[in-house]
Amino acid sequence: MKIIDRYIIRQYLIRLISVFAICMLIFVVQTFWLYIDDLAGKGLDFETIFKFLIYFTPRLVPIVLPLSILLASLMTFGNLAENYEFAAMKSTGISLVRCMTGLFLVHLALGVGSFYFSNHLIPYGEVKSYNLRRNLAKLKPAIAIREGIFNDLGQMSIKVKRKYGDDERLLEDVIIHEKTDDYKNRIVIKAQNGELKSKTTDATLQLVLYDGNRYEEIAGKNYQERMRFPHARVHFEEYVMNIDLSKFNNVDLTEENYTTTYKMQKVNQLIVSIDTLERDFAAQRKIFSENLYKKHYSAQIKPIKDPEDYVSDSLVMANILNIVKTDNDWRLNKVLERSKSDVEEILRGLETKKRTFFYYQKLINLHKMIMLEKFVLIFSCVFLFLIGASLGALIKKGGLGLPLVLSVLIFLSYHYIGIFAKNAAEDNSINPILASWISTMIMAPFAFYLTKRATSDEGFVNLDFITVPIQKIYSKYIGSKS
């Protein structure tokens, strides 16, 4: 490797690693605030939170890596141009393309590495983070009985009108709904006052109720028994309840019950899943069309030989008050009512099946897009490097000023074009293949255009086709008068 290549690559990698670390830290913090509701108030230790962020980090790489490449390449080549290092290279016969060759090969290798990363580590991280989130959702937050709303305590909900006294242990107007073993709300307890004898953070919560009633619906064996004994009511002066809170957070956070969603699959698994889904989808549509044809017996409808046998003259000369009805009128109305009912039933069935097919097609499209994203990342790394390097050589500015602004604008355009296209592809408005590639396809000609202008020192934008005619008109009509 030439000295000039080692120098440029070293300058670039230093900036790339620094920018990547800063951007990743920003996105990780944003992720933490995004999922703060899943983590807060559940007594999690630092190790569990750290695991969650580590498992979630791989899915951020397809966003952070292109942005880091764009910004690092723009800063590197802008700094080289600003310090006249490119001018020195050109004076010795080294072109911009020759300066970019080493980094171009580096980005080809980086793109291939990003493919293997997205095909192995991202699915693994998705399995871990998704299952950890599902397990964290099972954890009950620290119990805090708030006024005016129902608070969940396992299989019961408690509502108090007012809390008062030392540490707000005294309760007023207490209502408790308690579920039985069949998870139905059959028990209701109402009390004028209550008192918390222990803290809500203890393993066992002791609640003492005063002056109230306990209502319980009797689950009879049949309808007659339920009608004879609709419910039982017991009045009490003092009622002690011991609520076991130790089982609330008995959750295995390492349990993995979800391992086959489309984000957790590799390319070979996605290919099999897409083929299976498309085959099943085609089979379902075929079965539905055949059943629809047979169910509504359209094949059995025969043409009317003589319409006069079915439509009487009374339809033409109908009684205005509809008081007198002939036999043919009655039969025709019955046929029309039945036809209308059949058509409405068919439309309801079609609307229901339309929604089912929409979700099925959406699932297929999501599988296709998540698979293609692994390949798109290779080309996006290369094209964004070319854009950043060419812009840096053209604007001749390094640092974090103008390069940062340009990088953010270009990346946001690239990113949101992809997001809008993928959202449109979910409902099959556009092809999922086009949606996955469209942002890269738009950036490709832009990258080649900027590279061509940077290598030929033509400037960022050539406005001669606008300025030259204006100068000619000015010199011809205004310049001559002066």
C-alpha positions in Angstrom: 0.0 0.0 0.0 1.3 3.4 -1.0 2.1 6.0 1.7 -0.5 8.4 0.3 -3.2 5.6 0.7 -2.2 4.9 4.2 -2.3 8.5 5.1 -5.7 9.1 3.7 -7.2 5.9 5.1 -5.8 6.7 8.5 -7.2 10.2 8.5 -10.6 8.9 7.4 -10.8 6.0 9.9 -10.0 8.3 12.8 -12.9 10.5 11.9 -15.2 7.6 11.0 -14.7 5.9 14.3 -15.2 9.1 16.2 -18.3 10.1 14.3 -19.8 6.6 14.5 -19.3 6.5 18.3 -20.9 9.9 18.8 -23.8 9.2 16.6 -24.4 5.7 18.2 -24.3 7.3 21.6 -26.9 9.9 20.5 -29.2 7.2 19.1 -28.8 4.9 22.1 -29.8 7.8 24.4 -32.8 8.5 22.1 -33.7 4.8 22.3 -33.5 4.8 26.1 -36.0 7.7 26.2 -38.2 6.0 23.6 -38.6 2.9 25.8 -38.4 4.6 29.2 -42.0 3.5 29.9 -41.0 -0.1 29.6 -38.0 0.3 32.0 -39.1 2.8 34.6 -40.6 1.9 37.9 -40.0 -1.8 37.7 -37.0 -2.1 40.0 -34.5 -3.1 37.3 -30.8 -3.2 38.0 -28.2 -1.5 35.9 -27.2 -4.8 34.3 -30.6 -5.5 32.9 -30.9 -2.0 31.4 -27.4 -2.3 30.0 -28.3 -5.6 28.4 -31.4 -4.1 26.8 -29.5 -1.3 25.3 -26.7 -3.6 24.0 -29.3 -5.9 22.4 -31.0 -3.0 20.8 -27.8 -1.4 19.5 -27.3 -3.7 16.4 -30.6 -2.5 14.8 -29.2 1.1 14.9 -26.2 0.3 12.8 -28.0 0.5 9.4 -29.0 4.0 10.3 -25.8 5.2 12.1 -23.3 3.7 9.7 -24.4 5.5 6.5 -24.6 8.8 8.3 -21.1 8.3 9.8 -19.7 7.4 6.4 -21.2 10.5 4.8 -20.0 12.9 7.5 -16.5 11.3 7.9 -15.8 11.3 4.2 -17.0 14.9 3.7 -14.9 16.1 6.7 -11.8 14.2 5.6 -11.7 15.3 1.9 -12.9 18.8 2.9 -10.0 19.1 5.3 -7.5 17.8 2.7 -8.8 20.4 0.2 -8.9 23.2 2.7 -5.3 22.6 3.7 -4.2 22.5 0.0 -3.1 18.9 0.3 -5.1 18.0 -2.8 -3.4 20.8 -4.7 0.0 19.3 -3.7 -1.1 15.9 -4.8 -2.4 17.2 -8.2 0.9 19.0 -8.7 2.7 15.6 -8.5 0.2 14.0 -10.9 -2.1 12.3 -8.4 -5.7 12.8 -9.3 -8.7 12.9 -7.0 -9.9 9.5 -8.3 -6.5 8.0 -7.4 -6.9 9.5 -3.9 -10.3 7.9 -3.5 -9.3 4.5 -4.8 -8.0 3.2 -1.5 -11.0 4.3 0.5 -13.3 3.0 -2.3 -11.9 -0.5 -1.7 -12.2 0.0 2.0 -15.9 0.8 1.6 -16.5 -2.2 -0.6 -15.1 -4.4 2.2 -17.1 -2.4 4.8 -20.3 -2.9 2.7 -19.7 -6.6 2.6 -19.0 -6.7 6.3 -22.2 -4.7 7.0 -24.1 -7.4 5.1 -22.8 -10.1 7.3 -23.5 -7.9 10.3 -27.1 -7.3 9.3 -27.6 -11.0 8.4 -26.3 -12.4 11.7 -25.9 -9.9 14.5 -29.0 -7.8 13.9 -31.4 -10.9 13.9 -29.6 -12.1 17.1 -30.0 -8.7 18.8 -33.6 -8.6 17.6 -34.4 -11.9 19.3 -32.8 -10.8 22.5 -34.2 -7.3 22.7 -37.7 -8.3 21.6 -38.0 -11.1 24.1 -36.5 -9.0 26.9 -39.1 -6.3 26.2 -41.9 -8.8 26.3 -40.6 -10.2 29.6 -40.2 -6.7 31.0 -43.8 -6.0 30.1 -44.9 -8.8 32.5 -43.2 -7.1 35.4 -45.6 -5.2 37.6 -44.5 -1.7 38.5 -44.0 -0.6 42.1 -47.5 -0.5 43.4 -48.8 3.0 44.2 -52.5 3.4 45.1 -53.6 6.7 43.5 -56.8 8.5 44.3 -59.8 8.5 41.9 -58.7 5.7 39.6 -58.6 1.9 39.7 -55.1 0.5 40.6 -54.2 -3.0 39.6 -53.0 -5.4 42.3 -52.7 -8.7 40.6 -56.2 -10.2 40.2 -57.9 -7.3 41.9 -58.4 -3.5 41.3 -58.8 -1.0 44.1 -60.1 2.5 43.9 -60.1 5.0 46.8 -61.7 8.5 46.9 -59.2 10.0 49.3 -56.0 9.2 51.1 -55.1 11.0 54.3 -53.2 10.6 57.6 -49.6 9.7 58.3 -47.9 8.5 55.1 -51.4 8.5 53.6 -52.2 5.1 55.1 -55.9 6.0 55.8 -58.4 5.5 52.9 -61.9 6.8 52.3 -64.6 5.3 50.2 -62.9 2.1 49.0 -64.1 0.0 46.1 -62.4 -3.4 45.2 -63.1 -5.6 42.2 -61.7 -9.1 42.7 -61.4 -11.7 40.0 -62.1 -15.4 40.8 -60.1 -18.4 39.5 -61.9 -18.2 36.2 -60.7 -14.6 35.7 -64.2 -13.1 35.9 -65.2 -10.2 38.1 -67.6 -11.9 40.5 -66.6 -10.2 43.8 -67.1 -6.6 44.7 -66.1 -5.1 48.0 -67.2 -1.6 49.2 -66.1 0.0 52.4 -66.6 3.4 54.0 -63.0 3.5 55.3 -59.8 1.5 55.1 -56.2 1.4 56.4 -52.9 0.2 55.0 -51.2 -1.8 57.7 -48.0 -2.4 55.7 -46.1 -0.6 52.9 -47.0 -1.3 49.3 -43.4 -2.3 48.6 -43.5 -5.2 51.1 -43.9 -8.8 50.0 -47.4 -8.9 51.7 -49.8 -6.0 51.7 -52.2 -6.0 54.6 -55.4 -3.9 54.0 -58.0 -3.5 56.7 -61.5 -2.3 55.6 -64.1 -0.9 57.9 -68.0 -0.7 57.7 -68.7 -2.2 54.3 -70.3 -5.0 52.3 -68.9 -7.8 50.2 -70.9 -8.9 47.1 -70.3 -12.1 45.3 -72.0 -13.5 42.2 -72.9 -17.2 42.7 -71.7 -19.3 39.7 -74.4 -21.9 39.4 -74.3 -25.0 37.4 -77.1 -24.0 35.2 -79.4 -21.0 34.4 -82.0 -22.0 37.0 -79.5 -22.0 39.8 -78.1 -18.6 38.8 -81.6 -17.2 38.7 -82.4 -18.5 42.2 -79.1 -17.4 43.8 -78.1 -14.3 41.8 -75.5 -13.1 44.4 -74.5 -13.1 48.0 -74.0 -10.1 50.3 -72.2 -10.0 53.5 -71.9 -6.9 55.8 -68.8 -6.5 57.9 -67.5 -4.1 60.5 -63.9 -5.0 59.9 -62.4 -7.0 57.1 -58.7 -7.9 56.9 -57.2 -8.6 53.5 -53.6 -10.0 53.1 -52.5 -9.6 49.5 -49.4 -11.5 48.3 -47.2 -9.3 46.2 -44.2 -11.7 45.9 -45.5 -13.4 42.7 -46.0 -10.1 40.8 -42.4 -9.9 39.6 -41.6 -13.6 39.3 -40.6 -13.4 35.7 -37.7 -15.1 33.9 -36.1 -12.2 31.8 -34.0 -14.7 29.9 -37.0 -16.6 28.5 -37.2 -16.5 24.7 -40.6 -17.4 23.3 -40.4 -15.4 20.0 -37.7 -16.4 17.6 -39.3 -16.5 14.1 -40.6 -13.0 13.3 -39.4 -11.5 10.1 -36.9 -9.2 11.8 -35.2 -12.2 13.5 -34.6 -14.2 10.3 -31.5 -14.5 8.1 -31.6 -14.2 4.3 -31.9 -18.0 3.7 -34.7 -18.1 6.3 -36.5 -15.1 4.8 -36.4 -16.7 1.3 -38.1 -19.8 2.7 -40.6 -17.7 4.6 -41.5 -15.5 1.6 -41.9 -18.6 -0.6 -44.2 -20.2 2.0 -46.3 -17.1 2.6 -46.8 -16.4 -1.2 -47.8 -20.0 -1.8 -50.3 -20.0 1.1 -51.6 -16.6 0.0 -52.2 -17.8 -3.5 -53.9 -21.0 -2.2 -56.2 -18.9 0.1 -57.2 -16.6 -2.7 -58.0 -19.5 -4.9 -60.0 -21.3 -2.2 -61.9 -18.1 -1.4 -62.8 -17.5 -5.0 -64.1 -21.1 -5.5 -66.1 -21.0 -2.3 -67.6 -17.7 -3.1 -68.7 -19.0 -6.5 -70.2 -22.1 -5.1 -71.7 -20.6 -2.0 -73.8 -18.0 -3.8 -74.8 -20.5 -6.5 -74.2 -18.0 -9.4 -73.6 -21.1 -11.7 -77.2 -22.2 -10.9 -78.9 -19.0 -12.1 -80.8 -19.6 -15.3 -81.8 -17.0 -17.8 -85.5 -16.0 -17.8 -87.2 -17.4 -20.9 -90.4 -15.3 -20.7 -90.1 -12.2 -18.6 -93.9 -11.7 -18.8 -94.3 -14.8 -16.7 -92.5 -13.2 -13.8 -93.4 -9.5 -14.1 -97.1 -8.7 -14.1 -98.8 -5.7 -15.6 -99.5 -4.5 -12.0 -95.8 -3.3 -11.8 -96.6 -0.8 -14.5 -100.0 0.2 -13.1 -99.0 -0.1 -9.4 -101.4 1.0 -6.8 -100.2 4.3 -5.3 -101.2 3.4 -1.8 -99.7 -0.2 -2.1 -102.9 -1.5 -0.5 -103.7 -4.2 -3.0 -100.9 -6.7 -3.9 -101.1 -9.4 -6.5 -99.5 -12.7 -6.1 -96.8 -11.8 -8.7 -96.0 -8.6 -6.8 -95.5 -10.5 -3.6 -93.2 -13.1 -5.2 -91.1 -10.4 -6.9 -90.7 -8.4 -3.6 -89.5 -11.6 -1.9 -87.0 -12.3 -4.7 -85.7 -8.7 -4.5 -85.4 -8.8 -0.7 -83.5 -12.1 -0.8 -81.3 -10.8 -3.6 -80.5 -7.6 -1.6 -79.7 -9.7 1.5 -77.4 -12.0 -0.5 -75.6 -9.0 -2.1 -75.1 -7.4 1.3 -73.8 -10.6 2.7 -71.4 -11.0 -0.2 -70.1 -7.4 0.3 -69.6 -8.0 4.0 -67.7 -11.1 3.3 -65.6 -9.4 0.6 -64.8 -6.5 2.9 -63.7 -8.9 5.7 -61.6 -11.0 3.4 -60.1 -7.8 1.9 -58.7 -6.8 5.3 -57.4 -10.3 5.8 -55.7 -10.4 2.5 -54.3 -6.9 3.1 -52.6 -8.0 6.3 -51.3 -11.1 4.6 -49.9 -9.1 1.7 -48.4 -6.6 4.1 -46.6 -9.4 5.9 -45.1 -10.7 2.7 -43.9 -7.2 1.7 -42.3 -6.7 5.1 -40.4 -10.0 4.7 -39.2 -8.9 1.3 -38.1 -5.4 2.4 -36.2 -6.6 5.5 -34.3 -9.1 3.3 -33.5 -6.5 0.6 -32.3 -4.0 3.2 -29.4 -6.3 4.0 -28.2 -6.0 0.4 -29.0 -2.3 0.0 -26.7 -1.4 2.9 -23.7 -2.5 0.8 -24.4 0.0 -2.0 -25.5 2.8 0.3 -22.1 2.7 2.1 -20.3 3.1 -1.3 -22.6 5.8 -2.8 -22.7 7.9 0.4 -18.9 7.7 0.5 -18.6 9.0 -3.1 -21.1 11.8 -2.3 -19.3 12.8 0.9 -15.8 12.7 -0.6 -16.8 14.7 -3.7 -18.7 17.3 -1.7 -15.7 17.7 0.6 -13.3 18.2 -2.4 -15.8 20.7 -3.9 -16.6 22.9 -1.0 -13.1 22.7 0.5 -14.3 22.9 4.0 -13.5 20.5 6.9 -14.6 20.5 10.5 -18.1 20.4 11.9 -19.6 23.5 10.3 -20.9 23.4 6.7 -19.9 19.7 6.3 -22.2 18.7 9.2 -25.1 20.7 7.8 -24.7 19.2 4.3 -24.3 15.7 5.7 -27.4 15.9 7.8 -29.5 17.3 4.9 -28.3 14.6 2.5 -28.8 11.8 5.0 -32.3 13.0 6.0 -33.3 13.1 2.3 -31.9 9.6 1.8 -33.5 8.3 5.0 -36.9 9.7 4.6 -37.3 8.8 1.0 -36.7 5.2 2.1 -39.2 5.5 4.9 -42.0 7.0 2.8 -41.4 4.4 0.1 -41.5 1.5 2.6 -44.6 2.8 4.2 -46.2 2.9 0.8 -45.0 -0.6 0.0 -46.6 -2.0 3.1 -50.1 -1.5 1.7 -48.8 -2.6 -1.8 -49.1 0.9 -3.3 -45.6 0.4 -4.8 -43.5 -2.7 -5.3 -41.5 -3.7 -2.1 -38.4 -4.2 -4.3 -38.6 -0.7 -5.6 -39.3 0.7 -2.1 -36.2 -1.0 -0.7 -33.9 0.3 -3.5 -35.4 3.7 -4.4 -33.4 5.8 -2.0 -30.1 4.2 -3.1 -31.2 4.5 -6.8 -31.7 8.2 -6.3 -28.4 8.7 -4.6 -26.4 6.7 -7.2 -26.6 9.2 -10.1 -26.1 12.1 -7.6 -22.9 10.3 -6.4 -21.6 9.8 -10.0 -22.4 13.4 -10.9 -20.6 14.9 -8.0 -17.6 12.6 -8.5 -17.4 13.7 -12.1 -17.5 17.4 -11.2 -15.0 17.0 -8.4 -12.4 15.1 -10.6 -12.7 17.7 -13.3 -12.6 20.7 -10.9 -15.9 22.1 -12.4 -17.3 23.3 -9.1 -20.4 22.2 -7.2 -23.0 23.5 -9.7 -22.4 25.0 -13.1 -24.8 28.0 -13.6 -23.3 29.2 -16.9 -26.4 28.3 -18.8 -28.2 31.0 -16.7 -25.5 33.6 -16.1 -24.0 33.8 -19.6 -27.3 34.7 -21.4 -28.0 37.4 -18.7 -24.5 38.8 -19.2 -24.9 39.0 -22.9 -28.3 40.8 -22.6 -26.8 43.2 -20.1 -23.7 44.0 -22.2 -25.8 44.4 -25.4 -28.6 46.6 -24.1 -27.5 48.2 -20.9 -23.7 48.2 -21.1 -23.7 50.0 -24.5 -25.8 52.8 -23.1 -23.5 53.5 -20.2 
